[in-house]
Amino acid sequence: MDATDRVSPAGPAAPEGAPAAARTAVAHEAAASRRLPGTALALACHPGPALAVTALACALALGSGLGGPRSALVTAAVLTGQLSVGWCNDAYDARRDARAGRRGKPASDGTVGPGAVWAAAGVALALCVPLSFACGTLAGTVHLAAVGGAWLYNVRLKATALSWLPYVTGFGALPAAVALSLPGAPWPRWWTVTAGALLGLGAHLADTLPDIAADRAAGISGLPHRLGTATTRLLLPLPLLAATAVLTFGPPGPVTAGGGAALLLAGATAVVSPVLGRRWRKAALGGAVAVAVADLALLLFRGVAAA
């Protein structure tokens, strides 16, 4: 069934004796047909990643001493930017996802039109611009450059060997934008930007790893797809280990107990996850999440702005 086909309000019915895969597909289509337009539009923004990045920005802002109103402004700027990126992604990929039979994406399964998703992306981006510059000229410029890079990823770089670049620049820009939002626009600490960029590379590998086969079938050939599942799984812990090392040894003064523990965790993950990943597909992803959480805790504890 193509994404442009119409379904009845009750959803399509599977014929008697249909294979299990066909019944599952029909069940997905029936569930999609029952979604309310507002719910479908909300799901099209990729709410999980959007809220995670927004929460990180809010935590960095509060932890840096921006105060409630200023932190709310930074949070709003990041949220609108993330919404615009998520909606752009779903709208741009709608036809390709429909051809590949990918489920659970509202713009491709017919529950919300791509035009409505594009409109939502445009509104979110229009709101993001003044909110970003309200945080400061430098902060706004850095944040909007990151949002622009994410849009470029959606429409072009995702299917190229440079698919990693928007993740690296975007995650590196987040602590920089927060620091530049502080009074006097102090420069961010170099190790927060470097660690953010390395976490971005790890996020790209982790985000792509479970879907490499499906993405290839849809015609996407970013860096992880060119490397292959096994190589991507092997490489995934390395940028996270490097980020942990930067956060541990970059700040002045002696290594803290938390930094040492995070470094041990990252080192163990780099060794164990690829081995376990041969039998347990989610081992590499689970290890990456654990290290990323430890790194984010270090980042929040250390602060983002130069003293």
Salt bridges, closest charged atoms under 4 A:
GLU29 OE2 - ARG103 NH1 3.29
ASP90 OD1 - HIS46 NE2 3.20
ASP90 OD1 - LYS105 NZ 3.68
ASP93 OD1 - ARG96 NH2 2.75
ASP93 OD2 - LYS158 NZ 2.41
ASP97 OD1 - ARG102 NH1 3.82
ASP97 OD2 - LYS105 NZ 2.93
ASP109 OD2 - ARG35 NH1 3.12
ASP215 OD1 - ARG102 NH1 2.85
ASP215 OD2 - HIS225 NE2 3.04
